[in-house]
Amino acid sequence: MRRRFDVMPSMPEGDRRRPDRDRRSPEGDRRERPSRARGPLPRRSQLLVGLLCATLGFALAVQVHTTRSTPSLAAARPEDLVSILDDLTARGDRLRAEADSLTATRDRLTAGGQESTAALDEARQRADTLGILAGTVPATGAGIVLTITDPQASVRSDVLLDTMEELRDAGAEAMSVSGVRVVTSTYFLDRDGGVEVDGRLLRPPYVFLVIGDPRTLAAALDIPGGVLDTVRRRPGASAAVEQQPQVDVTALRALVTPRYARPAAAESGSIG
């Protein structure tokens, strides 16, 4: 009887070890599994480290914000506290000095403002006075109204000129005659049918509006040999004086620039 022996074909060396791997027990498989699970560990640790860094950064940001928002002096060093106190003291000194300077400026401006206001009021008063004398502004006040009636035209320029001078000597401050403002340069000329006053022909009756003390003005015109007597001696002429509590001199004169006169330079020590 023959015996059959099955002879496995020869295999390469590497192929011979492969069946051994295939016949590994389950315990061997379990021993190798931990080695396969080691791959994800670096990724988890990186995530943990990143999370810790983010938490630490957020905590630092909150701490910085809190420190800036509410600075605590309790944790400051003594030298820092001394420096802060010196800085606050210096700021207080600067603020007090600035307050003193502002107070002095206010007092100076207040005093200067009062002086300026007084000077401005005085300048305005002088301007009004000069305007009244120059006839460039209207004037109002107590005075008289002198009316000279002359139907025969017997009252000439000399009588009107004497009347103006008599009223000025009696203290007249503003005056007009039949709508013409009388000033220092006013002149009177005889013309047919009337009198020319500063280039304007006036016909009777001649009405003088005069501002000044009414009683003084009226008494100056009524003295013996005065204006009223002179007018009454003229044929057909008459004169009447009315004292008024208010007389309005509204006639104005245009301001004329002198052609030849110029202000003279005041000499040192002279009184202008």
LORO-707223 format. One line per 3 residues: number of its first residue (from 1); their letters; for each residue y, x, z of N, C-alpha, C. Coordinates in nm, 4 decimals, padded with zeros to 6 digits. Layout:
NUM) a) Y,X,Z,Y,X,Z,Y,X,Z  ... .
//
This chain:
1) mrr) -00.1173,00.0854,00.0000,00.0000,00.0000,00.0000,00.1230,00.0896,00.0000  00.2015,00.0552,-00.0908,00.3215,00.1402,-00.1021,00.4323,00.0833,-00.0181  00.5084,00.1664,00.0442,00.6281,00.1289,00.1202,00.7504,00.1539,00.0358 .
4) rfd) 00.8419,00.0528,00.0427,00.9655,00.0636,-00.0366,01.0768,00.1050,00.0572  01.1416,00.2044,00.0160,01.2561,00.2538,00.0922,01.3792,00.2346,00.0084  01.4635,00.1579,00.0653,01.5923,00.1363,-00.0063,01.6864,00.2495,00.0277 .
7) vmp) 01.7250,00.3104,-00.0708,01.8168,00.4246,-00.0523,01.9536,00.3821,-00.0997  02.0461,00.3910,-00.0105,02.1844,00.3532,-00.0430,02.2422,00.4577,-00.1345  02.3116,00.4090,-00.2284,02.3730,00.5067,-00.3195,02.4739,00.5912,-00.2442 .
10) smp) 02.4818,00.7082,-00.2943,02.5764,00.8019,-00.2296,02.7180,00.7580,-00.2566  02.8029,00.7696,-00.1541,02.9448,00.7290,-00.1631,03.0320,00.8467,-00.1276  03.1505,00.8424,-00.1736,03.2415,00.9514,-00.1331,03.2639,00.9495,00.0162 .
13) egd) 03.3146,01.0620,00.0625,03.3339,01.0797,00.2063,03.4316,00.9797,00.2598  03.5331,00.9568,00.1822,03.6314,00.8590,00.2322,03.5740,00.7213,00.2362  03.4922,00.6846,00.1444,03.4345,00.5516,00.1426,03.3320,00.5340,00.2515 .
16) rrr) 03.2701,00.6414,00.2952,03.1745,00.6304,00.4024,03.2421,00.5887,00.5325  03.3688,00.6292,00.5554,03.4358,00.5968,00.6813,03.4924,00.4559,00.6790  03.5025,00.3972,00.5650,03.5635,00.2659,00.5568,03.4791,00.1597,00.6241 .
19) pdr) 03.3486,00.1604,00.6101,03.2701,00.0587,00.6812,03.2866,00.0679,00.8290  03.3022,00.1907,00.8829,03.3218,00.2030,01.0275,03.4463,00.1282,01.0708  03.5530,00.1348,00.9881,03.6759,00.0648,01.0245,03.6529,-00.0837,01.0195 .
22) drr) 03.5729,-00.1250,00.9253,03.5530,-00.2678,00.9121,03.4701,-00.3224,01.0260  03.3896,-00.2357,01.0895,03.3063,-00.2822,01.1966,03.3703,-00.2631,01.3325  03.5041,-00.2475,01.3351,03.5696,-00.2295,01.4662,03.5582,-00.3548,01.5469 .
25) spe) 03.5446,-00.3390,01.6731,03.5274,-00.4547,01.7626,03.6615,-00.5214,01.7871  03.6594,-00.6451,01.8365,03.7866,-00.7144,01.8727,03.8659,-00.6401,01.9763  03.7921,-00.5692,02.0672,03.8662,-00.4926,02.1673,03.9478,-00.3840,02.1017 .
28) gdr) 03.8891,-00.3228,01.9972,03.9655,-00.2210,01.9251,04.0866,-00.2783,01.8590  04.0700,-00.4022,01.8088,04.1868,-00.4659,01.7475,04.2948,-00.4913,01.8491  04.2520,-00.5326,01.9695,04.3538,-00.5590,02.0717,04.4226,-00.4316,02.1157 .
31) rer) 04.3518,-00.3203,02.1167,04.4137,-00.1954,02.1572,04.5157,-00.1480,02.0558  04.4993,-00.1834,01.9287,04.5928,-00.1375,01.8270,04.7127,-00.2286,01.8108  04.7078,-00.3530,01.8613,04.8190,-00.4460,01.8428,04.9484,-00.4002,01.9090 .
34) psr) 04.9422,-00.3455,02.0277,05.0698,-00.2994,02.0846,05.1387,-00.1977,01.9971  05.0643,-00.1136,01.9301,05.1298,-00.0154,01.8452,05.2018,-00.0817,01.7302  05.1502,-00.1993,01.6812,05.2191,-00.2691,01.5744,05.3455,-00.3385,01.6248 .
37) arg) 05.3505,-00.3831,01.7508,05.4666,-00.4560,01.8057,05.5827,-00.3657,01.8417  05.5681,-00.2386,01.8340,05.6774,-00.1472,01.8701,05.7875,-00.1435,01.7664  05.7689,-00.1975,01.6491,05.8701,-00.1930,01.5437,06.0002,-00.2642,01.5799 .
40) plp) 06.0048,-00.3937,01.6289,06.1307,-00.4660,01.6566,06.2076,-00.4160,01.7773  06.1507,-00.3328,01.8643,06.2173,-00.2919,01.9881,06.3526,-00.2264,01.9650  06.3714,-00.1385,01.8701,06.5057,-00.0810,01.8509,06.6093,-00.1863,01.8159 .
43) rrs) 06.5753,-00.2891,01.7405,06.6726,-00.3912,01.7040,06.7140,-00.4733,01.8245  06.6251,-00.5056,01.9121,06.6599,-00.5806,02.0316,06.7500,-00.5002,02.1247  06.7201,-00.3758,02.1389,06.8048,-00.2925,02.2258,06.9457,-00.2784,02.1696 .
46) qll) 06.9523,-00.2686,02.0374,07.0863,-00.2601,01.9779,07.1656,-00.3883,02.0026  07.0997,-00.5024,01.9904,07.1692,-00.6285,02.0187,07.2147,-00.6352,02.1633  07.1320,-00.5885,02.2537,07.1691,-00.5916,02.3951,07.2876,-00.5010,02.4236 .
49) vgl) 07.2847,-00.3817,02.3627,07.3963,-00.2892,02.3817,07.5248,-00.3465,02.3238  07.5147,-00.4096,02.2060,07.6344,-00.4711,02.1465,07.6909,-00.5820,02.2330  07.6015,-00.6642,02.2888,07.6468,-00.7729,02.3762,07.7162,-00.7189,02.5001 .
52) lca) 07.6587,-00.6116,02.5564,07.7212,-00.5507,02.6745,07.8589,-00.4936,02.6400  07.8696,-00.4304,02.5234,08.0000,-00.3746,02.4817,08.1029,-00.4845,02.4614  08.0595,-00.5955,02.3983,08.1534,-00.7060,02.3769,08.2004,-00.7648,02.5094 .
55) tlg) 08.1079,-00.7802,02.6026,08.1449,-00.8338,02.7344,08.2419,-00.7410,02.8060  08.2122,-00.6105,02.7997,08.2992,-00.5137,02.8645,08.4374,-00.5132,02.8006  08.4448,-00.5225,02.6665,08.5746,-00.5262,02.5989,08.6549,-00.6493,02.6364 .
58) fal) 08.5901,-00.7642,02.6433,08.6596,-00.8878,02.6826,08.7132,-00.8764,02.8254  08.6299,-00.8186,02.9141,08.6751,-00.8019,03.0530,08.7946,-00.7089,03.0606  08.7921,-00.6007,02.9827,08.9066,-00.5081,02.9826,09.0315,-00.5757,02.9279 .
61) avq) 09.0171,-00.6539,02.8211,09.1330,-00.7234,02.7645,09.1929,-00.8215,02.8641  09.1068,-00.8959,02.9338,09.1563,-00.9905,03.0352,09.2249,-00.9167,03.1474  09.1694,-00.8029,03.1875,09.2306,-00.7259,03.2954,09.3670,-00.6723,03.2549 .
64) vht) 09.3783,-00.6216,03.1309,09.5074,-00.5702,03.0839,09.6098,-00.6817,03.0762  09.5699,-00.7982,03.0230,09.6619,-00.9111,03.0144,09.7073,-00.9563,03.1531  09.6135,-00.9598,03.2455,09.6490,-01.0006,03.3814,09.7417,-00.9000,03.4462 .
67) trs) 09.7144,-00.7717,03.4216,09.7994,-00.6680,03.4800,09.9397,-00.6743,03.4239  09.9520,-00.6996,03.2912,10.0849,-00.7093,03.2305,10.1568,-00.8359,03.2726  10.0842,-00.9448,03.2890,10.1480,-01.0718,03.3217,10.1939,-01.0747,03.4663 .
70) tps) 10.1100,-01.0337,03.5549,10.1442,-01.0364,03.6965,10.1219,-00.8985,03.7560  10.2162,-00.8101,03.7396,10.2000,-00.6757,03.7939,10.1902,-00.6812,03.9460  10.0991,-00.6122,03.9960,10.0772,-00.6080,04.1400,10.1322,-00.4782,04.1949 .
73) laa) 10.2192,-00.4925,04.2952,10.2744,-00.3750,04.3609,10.1880,-00.3272,04.4752  10.0901,-00.4115,04.5146,10.0068,-00.3720,04.6282,09.9214,-00.2511,04.5946  09.8832,-00.2401,04.4662,09.7980,-00.1283,04.4269,09.8769,-00.0068,04.3823 .
76) arp) 10.0131,-00.0175,04.3816,10.0947,00.0951,04.3348,10.0989,00.2046,04.4403  10.1187,00.3249,04.3947,10.1291,00.4389,04.4847,10.2665,00.4427,04.5501  10.2778,00.5068,04.6628,10.4096,00.5120,04.7307,10.5185,00.5727,04.6440 .
79) edl) 10.4875,00.6776,04.5691,10.5895,00.7383,04.4844,10.6330,00.6431,04.3719  10.5361,00.5605,04.3250,10.5720,00.4612,04.2239,10.6644,00.3546,04.2822  10.6345,00.3128,04.4047,10.7205,00.2145,04.4699,10.8611,00.2695,04.4912 .
82) vsi) 10.8711,00.3967,04.5293,11.0022,00.4587,04.5479,11.0787,00.4649,04.4157  11.0077,00.4956,04.3077,11.0728,00.5000,04.1765,11.1216,00.3619,04.1349  11.0393,00.2584,04.1584,11.0813,00.1219,04.1243,11.2020,00.0805,04.2058 .
85) ldd) 11.2028,00.1134,04.3344,11.3156,00.0783,04.4208,11.4435,00.1492,04.3757  11.4319,00.2766,04.3370,11.5491,00.3491,04.2884,11.6023,00.2875,04.1595  11.5105,00.2466,04.0720,11.5537,00.1844,03.9471,11.6255,00.0524,03.9735 .
88) lta) 11.5715,-00.0297,04.0644,11.6366,-00.1556,04.0978,11.7732,-00.1324,04.1621  11.7827,-00.0314,04.2464,11.9116,00.0000,04.3089,12.0146,00.0438,04.2056  11.9717,00.1263,04.1095,12.0637,00.1704,04.0045,12.1079,00.0527,03.9189 .
91) rgd) 12.0160,-00.0384,03.8872,12.0543,-00.1571,03.8090,12.1531,-00.2435,03.8851  12.1301,-00.2596,04.0159,12.2239,-00.3378,04.0956,12.3619,-00.2749,04.0989  12.3673,-00.1409,04.1093,12.4974,-00.0732,04.1086,12.5685,-00.0917,03.9758 .
94) rlr) 12.4932,-00.0825,03.8659,12.5545,-00.1014,03.7347,12.6064,-00.2444,03.7184  12.5293,-00.3415,03.7646,12.5733,-00.4801,03.7527,12.6970,-00.5069,03.8374  12.7018,-00.4493,03.9582,12.8214,-00.4670,04.0410,12.9433,-00.4015,03.9776 .
97) aea) 12.9248,-00.2833,03.9201,13.0366,-00.2173,03.8520,13.0845,-00.2976,03.7323  12.9896,-00.3542,03.6573,13.0278,-00.4370,03.5425,13.1000,-00.5631,03.5882  13.0536,-00.6235,03.6986,13.1210,-00.7424,03.7510,13.2627,-00.7100,03.7953 .
100) dsl) 13.2802,-00.5944,03.8613,13.4150,-00.5536,03.9031,13.5053,-00.5305,03.7826  13.4501,-00.4681,03.6778,13.5296,-00.4444,03.5578,13.5699,-00.5753,03.4913  13.4773,-00.6695,03.4831,13.5088,-00.7985,03.4226,13.6116,-00.8753,03.5050 .
103) tat) 13.6013,-00.8652,03.6370,13.6991,-00.9323,03.7226,13.8378,-00.8732,03.7022  13.8461,-00.7397,03.6951,13.9759,-00.6758,03.6713,14.0322,-00.7146,03.5354  13.9453,-00.7208,03.4340,13.9911,-00.7623,03.3009,14.0420,-00.9056,03.3020 .
106) rdr) 13.9702,-00.9930,03.3731,14.0146,-01.1317,03.3826,14.1512,-01.1419,03.4508  14.1670,-01.0668,03.5618,14.2959,-01.0709,03.6314,14.4079,-01.0175,03.5432  14.3778,-00.9088,03.4695,14.4801,-00.8524,03.3827,14.5166,-00.9490,03.2707 .
109) lta) 14.4134,-01.0123,03.2128,14.4408,-01.1080,03.1058,14.5144,-01.2302,03.1581  14.4800,-01.2729,03.2795,14.5495,-01.3884,03.3364,14.6955,-01.3573,03.3602  14.7211,-01.2393,03.4186,14.8610,-01.2004,03.4408,14.9333,-01.1814,03.3086 .
112) ggq) 14.8648,-01.1152,03.2129,14.9269,-01.0970,03.0818,14.9487,-01.2282,03.0107  14.8552,-01.3236,03.0303,14.8725,-01.4539,02.9682,14.9922,-01.5280,03.0240  15.0150,-01.5171,03.1553,15.1320,-01.5816,03.2142,15.2602,-01.5182,03.1620 .
115) est) 15.2611,-01.3840,03.1554,15.3794,-01.3168,03.1023,15.4007,-01.3529,02.9551  15.2911,-01.3561,02.8800,15.3036,-01.3909,02.7379,15.3516,-01.5343,02.7206  15.3006,-01.6234,02.8063,15.3442,-01.7627,02.7969,15.4923,-01.7752,02.8282 .
118) aal) 15.5365,-01.7044,02.9323,15.6798,-01.7092,02.9664,15.7644,-01.6505,02.8541  15.7169,-01.5373,02.7982,15.7922,-01.4762,02.6881,15.7943,-01.5670,02.5660  15.6799,-01.6334,02.5395,15.6749,-01.7241,02.4255,15.7663,-01.8445,02.4462 .
121) dea) 15.7684,-01.8970,02.5683,15.8589,-02.0096,02.5973,16.0047,-01.9676,02.5812  16.0362,-01.8488,02.6295,16.1739,-01.8007,02.6159,16.2106,-01.7797,02.4690  16.1150,-01.7255,02.3909,16.1424,-01.7047,02.2484,16.1631,-01.8379,02.1769 .
124) rqr) 16.0835,-01.9369,02.2134,16.1006,-02.0683,02.1513,16.2344,-02.1301,02.1884  16.2726,-02.1135,02.3153,16.4014,-02.1675,02.3579,16.5160,-02.1003,02.2842  16.5069,-01.9679,02.2689,16.6111,-01.8960,02.1950,16.6132,-01.9390,02.0486 .
127) adt) 16.4948,-01.9606,01.9916,16.4894,-02.0041,01.8520,16.5518,-02.1424,01.8358  16.5254,-02.2311,01.9325,16.5860,-02.3644,01.9254,16.7379,-02.3557,01.9386  16.7834,-02.2712,02.0314,16.9286,-02.2567,02.0504,16.9949,-02.2021,01.9248 .
130) lgi) 16.9323,-02.0972,01.8689,16.9895,-02.0393,01.7475,16.9819,-02.1383,01.6314  16.8746,-02.2186,01.6280,16.8638,-02.3184,01.5226,16.9719,-02.4247,01.5330  17.0059,-02.4623,01.6570,17.1134,-02.5603,01.6751,17.2465,-02.5009,01.6326 .
133) lag) 17.2708,-02.3770,01.6735,17.3974,-02.3134,01.6365,17.4067,-02.2909,01.4859  17.2937,-02.2571,01.4244,17.2935,-02.2327,01.2802,17.2842,-02.3603,01.1999  17.2547,-02.4722,01.2674,17.2457,-02.5990,01.1973,17.1164,-02.6201,01.1223 .
136) tvp) 17.0121,-02.5426,01.1538,16.8856,-02.5547,01.0811,16.7897,-02.6518,01.1471  16.8212,-02.6985,01.2673,16.7358,-02.7959,01.3362,16.8230,-02.9120,01.3825  16.7669,-03.0321,01.3907,16.8465,-03.1446,01.4412,16.8697,-03.1303,01.5911 .
139) atg) 16.9714,-03.2011,01.6393,17.0064,-03.1945,01.7813,17.0354,-03.3353,01.8308  17.0105,-03.3546,01.9579,17.0386,-03.4836,02.0200,17.0859,-03.4608,02.1625  17.1691,-03.5504,02.2110,17.2205,-03.5378,02.3468,17.3457,-03.6221,02.3648 .
142) agi) 17.3988,-03.6185,02.4849,17.5209,-03.6944,02.5145,17.6386,-03.6342,02.4391  17.7356,-03.7177,02.4054,17.8511,-03.6673,02.3318,17.9485,-03.7784,02.2982  18.0191,-03.7556,02.1889,18.1203,-03.8537,02.1460,18.1075,-03.8782,01.9962 .
145) vlt) 18.1669,-03.9906,01.9545,18.1803,-04.0234,01.8124,18.3298,-04.0413,01.7865  18.3865,-03.9542,01.7020,18.5281,-03.9591,01.6663,18.5399,-04.0118,01.5236  18.6131,-04.1207,01.5084,18.6322,-04.1813,01.3766,18.7804,-04.1760,01.3403 .
148) itd) 18.8097,-04.1081,01.2277,18.9472,-04.0963,01.1787,18.9599,-04.1838,01.0545  19.0446,-04.2849,01.0640,19.0679,-04.3757,00.9514,19.1960,-04.3341,00.8811  19.1896,-04.3202,00.7486,19.3051,-04.2711,00.6720,19.3077,-04.3408,00.5365 .
151) pqa) 19.3531,-04.4667,00.5314,19.3558,-04.5382,00.4021,19.4521,-04.4787,00.3011  19.5550,-04.4103,00.3457,19.6550,-04.3541,00.2544,19.6287,-04.2060,00.2228  19.5170,-04.1505,00.2683,19.4825,-04.0103,00.2436,19.5914,-03.9156,00.2901 .
154) svr) 19.6477,-03.9429,00.4075,19.7518,-03.8574,00.4633,19.6965,-03.7505,00.5574  19.5729,-03.7630,00.5963,19.5088,-03.6630,00.6828,19.4480,-03.5563,00.5919  19.4956,-03.4326,00.6089,19.4516,-03.3252,00.5208,19.3558,-03.2311,00.5934 .
157) sdv) 19.3234,-03.1274,00.5226,19.2212,-03.0347,00.5728,19.2632,-02.9655,00.7015  19.3955,-02.9403,00.7206,19.4391,-02.8711,00.8411,19.4119,-02.9530,00.9671  19.4268,-03.0862,00.9550,19.3995,-03.1723,01.0705,19.2500,-03.1687,01.1047 .
160) lld) 19.1658,-03.1750,01.0049,19.0217,-03.1708,01.0307,18.9797,-03.0351,01.0866  19.0432,-02.9305,01.0380,19.0118,-02.7976,01.0915,19.0550,-02.7863,01.2370  19.1731,-02.8365,01.2705,19.2183,-02.8344,01.4105,19.1251,-02.9168,01.4996 .
163) tme) 19.0764,-03.0279,01.4456,18.9845,-03.1119,01.5230,18.8557,-03.0367,01.5534  18.8007,-02.9690,01.4543,18.6779,-02.8909,01.4754,18.7004,-02.7820,01.5803  18.8085,-02.7082,01.5730,18.8344,-02.5998,01.6673,18.8594,-02.6529,01.8084 .
166) elr) 18.9296,-02.7675,01.8185,18.9537,-02.8259,01.9502,18.8241,-02.8681,02.0162  18.7330,-02.9252,01.9380,18.6040,-02.9668,01.9922,18.5185,-02.8463,02.0326  18.5223,-02.7420,01.9561,18.4485,-02.6212,01.9939,18.5034,-02.5621,02.1228 .
169) dag) 18.6358,-02.5587,02.1340,18.6961,-02.5055,02.2567,18.6594,-02.5906,02.3780  18.6325,-02.7192,02.3556,18.5968,-02.8091,02.4665,18.4478,-02.8049,02.4995  18.3727,-02.7231,02.4289,18.2300,-02.7075,02.4621,18.1345,-02.7827,02.3733 .
172) aea) 18.1759,-02.8180,02.2534,18.0832,-02.8858,02.1616,17.9677,-02.7923,02.1262  17.8451,-02.8412,02.1342,17.7262,-02.7611,02.1065,17.6702,-02.7865,01.9671  17.6884,-02.9046,01.9170,17.6439,-02.9375,01.7813,17.7387,-03.0422,01.7264 .
175) msv) 17.7620,-03.0337,01.5944,17.8646,-03.1204,01.5370,17.8357,-03.1420,01.3888  17.8732,-03.2611,01.3411,17.8688,-03.2915,01.1987,17.9876,-03.3815,01.1663  18.0347,-03.3739,01.0414,18.1447,-03.4572,00.9966,18.1020,-03.5267,00.8690 .
178) sgv) 18.0913,-03.6566,00.8760,18.0535,-03.7401,00.7612,17.9290,-03.6882,00.6899  17.8294,-03.6500,00.7672,17.7017,-03.6071,00.7105,17.6914,-03.4602,00.6756  17.7935,-03.3795,00.7052,17.7896,-03.2350,00.6785,17.7805,-03.1625,00.8124 .
181) rvv) 17.6807,-03.0796,00.8282,17.6632,-03.0047,00.9531,17.7693,-02.8968,00.9626  17.8377,-02.8939,01.0753,17.9453,-02.7974,01.0972,17.8861,-02.6753,01.1663  17.9019,-02.5587,01.1060,17.8536,-02.4322,01.1619,17.9687,-02.3323,01.1615 .
184) tst) 17.9362,-02.2086,01.1941,18.0420,-02.1074,01.2045,18.1071,-02.0780,01.0703  18.0349,-02.0976,00.9611,18.0897,-02.0671,00.8292,18.1522,-02.1880,00.7594  18.1648,-02.2990,00.8311,18.2183,-02.4204,00.7689,18.3663,-02.4032,00.7330 .
187) yfl) 18.4031,-02.4506,00.6144,18.5426,-02.4429,00.5698,18.5892,-02.5816,00.5242  18.7213,-02.6025,00.5171,18.7844,-02.7287,00.4752,18.8879,-02.6969,00.3667  18.8814,-02.7723,00.2588,18.9761,-02.7554,00.1492,19.0310,-02.8925,00.1079 .
190) drd) 19.1584,-02.8922,00.0735,19.2193,-03.0168,00.0252,19.1760,-03.0436,-00.1186  19.1370,-03.1682,-00.1428,19.1018,-03.2131,-00.2770,19.1674,-03.3486,-00.3009  19.1781,-03.3829,-00.4290,19.2352,-03.5140,-00.4608,19.1460,-03.6249,-00.4050 .
193) ggv) 19.2084,-03.7099,-00.3262,19.1360,-03.8235,-00.2702,19.0522,-03.7918,-00.1487  19.0579,-03.6669,-00.1004,18.9763,-03.6359,00.0171,18.9839,-03.4885,00.0549  18.8819,-03.4426,00.1260,18.8732,-03.3049,00.1748,18.7343,-03.2510,00.1417 .
196) evd) 18.7319,-03.1304,00.0877,18.6039,-03.0641,00.0607,18.5601,-02.9877,00.1854  18.4367,-03.0131,00.2267,18.3779,-02.9447,00.3436,18.2491,-02.8776,00.2989  18.2504,-02.7454,00.2988,18.1329,-02.6657,00.2593,18.0777,-02.7090,00.1242 .
199) grl) 18.1710,-02.7321,00.0284,18.1294,-02.7649,-00.1061,18.1026,-02.9105,-00.1306  18.1234,-02.9937,-00.0326,18.0986,-03.1375,-00.0493,18.2294,-03.2133,-00.0283  18.2631,-03.3010,-00.1205,18.3867,-03.3781,-00.1126,18.3675,-03.4984,-00.0210 .
202) lrp) 18.4495,-03.5040,00.0821,18.4443,-03.6132,00.1786,18.5686,-03.7005,00.1632  18.5479,-03.8281,00.1768,18.6586,-03.9234,00.1696,18.6646,-04.0000,00.3030  18.7856,-04.0468,00.3401,18.7986,-04.1201,00.4663,18.7250,-04.2547,00.4594 .
205) pyv) 18.6793,-04.2992,00.5760,18.7043,-04.2433,00.7101,18.6154,-04.1216,00.7381  18.6673,-04.0317,00.8209,18.5947,-03.9111,00.8615,18.5339,-03.9370,00.9994  18.4043,-03.9213,01.0059,18.3318,-03.9494,01.1309,18.2734,-03.8187,01.1842 .
208) flv) 18.3169,-03.7809,01.3050,18.2642,-03.6629,01.3732,18.1600,-03.7068,01.4762  18.0406,-03.6514,01.4632,17.9366,-03.6671,01.5660,17.9284,-03.5366,01.6434  17.9550,-03.5438,01.7737,17.9683,-03.4222,01.8540,17.8809,-03.4351,01.9776 .
211) igd) 17.8017,-03.3308,02.0053,17.7172,-03.3256,02.1252,17.7808,-03.2301,02.2250  17.7992,-03.2773,02.3440,17.8608,-03.2014,02.4514,17.8932,-03.2949,02.5664  17.9659,-03.2452,02.6644,18.0052,-03.3320,02.7749,18.1044,-03.4374,02.7242 .
214) prt) 18.0692,-03.5658,02.7309,18.1570,-03.6688,02.6709,18.2975,-03.6717,02.7305  18.3069,-03.6626,02.8618,18.4393,-03.6722,02.9250,18.5252,-03.5527,02.8890  18.4686,-03.4350,02.8862,18.5464,-03.3159,02.8527,18.5937,-03.3210,02.7079 .
217) laa) 18.5036,-03.3616,02.6194,18.5401,-03.3688,02.4781,18.6501,-03.4742,02.4547  18.6321,-03.5898,02.5156,18.7323,-03.6961,02.4984,18.8667,-03.6543,02.5567  18.8670,-03.5885,02.6707,18.9929,-03.5442,02.7316,19.0600,-03.4375,02.6473 .
220) ald) 18.9836,-03.3490,02.5846,19.0435,-03.2447,02.5016,19.1117,-03.3034,02.3794  19.0593,-03.4110,02.3242,19.1202,-03.4722,02.2061,19.2445,-03.5558,02.2413  19.2483,-03.6014,02.3668,19.3555,-03.6951,02.4050,19.4701,-03.6276,02.4800 .
223) ipg) 19.4752,-03.4970,02.4818,19.5863,-03.4296,02.5490,19.7149,-03.4514,02.4686  19.8286,-03.4498,02.5350,19.9547,-03.4670,02.4593,19.9712,-03.3596,02.3519  20.0014,-03.4032,02.2339,20.0165,-03.3110,02.1225,19.8856,-03.2673,02.0638 .
226) gvl) 19.7768,-03.3300,02.1051,19.6455,-03.2932,02.0562,19.6096,-03.3625,01.9260  19.4792,-03.3702,01.9011,19.4282,-03.4233,01.7743,19.4666,-03.5702,01.7573  19.4488,-03.6489,01.8611,19.4767,-03.7923,01.8479,19.6253,-03.8169,01.8196 .
229) dtv) 19.7112,-03.7457,01.8877,19.8544,-03.7608,01.8611,19.8877,-03.7187,01.7184  19.8284,-03.6119,01.6727,19.8569,-03.5643,01.5369,19.8125,-03.6665,01.4325  19.6951,-03.7227,01.4494,19.6444,-03.8211,01.3529,19.7310,-03.9461,01.3542 .
232) rrr) 19.7689,-03.9908,01.4701,19.8467,-04.1142,01.4800,19.9873,-04.1006,01.4204  20.0357,-03.9803,01.4114,20.1682,-03.9614,01.3512,20.1616,-03.9620,01.1989  20.0406,-03.9570,01.1410,20.0269,-03.9617,00.9958,20.0362,-04.1076,00.9489 .
235) pga) 20.1003,-04.1296,00.8338,20.1186,-04.2686,00.7857,19.9862,-04.3401,00.7660  19.9719,-04.4518,00.8351,19.8544,-04.5379,00.8202,19.7279,-04.4854,00.8819  19.7264,-04.3642,00.9411,19.6041,-04.3058,00.9971,19.5873,-04.3468,01.1437 .
238) saa) 19.4667,-04.3482,01.1863,19.4348,-04.3781,01.3263,19.3060,-04.3048,01.3648  19.2820,-04.2907,01.4954,19.1632,-04.2212,01.5459,19.1117,-04.2932,01.6687  18.9814,-04.2990,01.6827,18.9176,-04.3632,01.7973,18.8031,-04.2758,01.8460 .
241) veq) 18.7927,-04.2673,01.9781,18.6878,-04.1857,02.0413,18.5966,-04.2764,02.1221  18.4650,-04.2615,02.1028,18.3657,-04.3354,02.1799,18.2720,-04.2370,02.2487  18.2619,-04.2502,02.3793,18.1684,-04.1675,02.4548,18.0297,-04.2329,02.4524 .
244) qpq) 17.9300,-04.1543,02.4189,17.7945,-04.2068,02.4021,17.6960,-04.1282,02.4905  17.5987,-04.1981,02.5522,17.4953,-04.1258,02.6291,17.4008,-04.0460,02.5399  17.3946,-04.0835,02.4135,17.3083,-04.0097,02.3203,17.3695,-04.0130,02.1822 .
247) vdv) 17.3842,-03.8941,02.1284,17.4346,-03.8770,01.9923,17.3328,-03.7929,01.9156  17.2938,-03.8389,01.7981,17.1961,-03.7673,01.7159,17.2663,-03.7013,01.5985  17.2591,-03.5699,01.5964,17.3129,-03.4919,01.4845,17.1944,-03.4502,01.3986 .
250) tal) 17.1721,-03.5221,01.2924,17.0538,-03.4985,01.2085,17.0840,-03.4201,01.0809  17.2119,-03.4036,01.0488,17.2459,-03.3269,00.9277,17.2053,-03.1814,00.9467  17.1479,-03.1215,00.8432,17.0964,-02.9850,00.8513,17.1617,-02.8972,00.7459 .
253) ral) 17.1558,-02.7687,00.7741,17.2053,-02.6680,00.6799,17.0912,-02.5758,00.6411  17.0855,-02.5412,00.5140,16.9858,-02.4442,00.4692,17.0240,-02.3056,00.5179  16.9231,-02.2315,00.5605,16.9477,-02.0962,00.6097,16.9759,-02.0037,00.4916 .
256) vtp) 17.0901,-01.9403,00.4969,17.1335,-01.8525,00.3887,17.1212,-01.7074,00.4332  17.0598,-01.6261,00.3489,17.0465,-01.4837,00.3799,17.1780,-01.4125,00.3500  17.2302,-01.3371,00.4459,17.3567,-01.2663,00.4215,17.3440,-01.1671,00.3054 .
259) rya) 17.4463,-01.1597,00.2243,17.4451,-01.0673,00.1108,17.4873,-00.9270,00.1500  17.5761,-00.9139,00.2453,17.6324,-00.7835,00.2791,17.6008,-00.7406,00.4226  17.5962,-00.8336,00.5131,17.5758,-00.7977,00.6539,17.4304,-00.7591,00.6794 .
262) rpa) 17.4131,-00.6537,00.7584,17.2823,-00.6077,00.8014,17.2875,-00.5793,00.9506  17.1768,-00.5981,01.0214,17.1764,-00.5649,01.1644,17.2042,-00.4166,01.1856  17.2952,-00.3887,01.2762,17.3288,-00.2487,01.3074,17.2302,-00.1947,01.4090 .
265) aae) 17.1922,-00.0675,01.3906,17.0986,-00.0040,01.4840,17.1655,00.0116,01.6193  17.0985,-00.0363,01.7230,17.1545,-00.0276,01.8570,17.1519,00.1170,01.9053  17.2652,00.1660,01.9565,17.2712,00.3018,02.0088,17.2085,00.3078,02.1470 .
268) sgs) 17.1630,00.4254,02.1829,17.0982,00.4434,02.3118,17.1972,00.4174,02.4239  17.1574,00.3311,02.5171,17.2427,00.3029,02.6329,17.3423,00.1929,02.6064  17.3522,00.1433,02.4838,17.4464,00.0375,02.4562,17.3861,-00.0978,02.4902 .
271) ig) 17.4710,-00.1934,02.5137,17.4272,-00.3279,02.5477,17.4427,-00.4139,02.4236  17.3296,-00.4740,02.3759,17.3324,-00.5548,02.2559,17.3661,-00.6967,02.2846 .
//
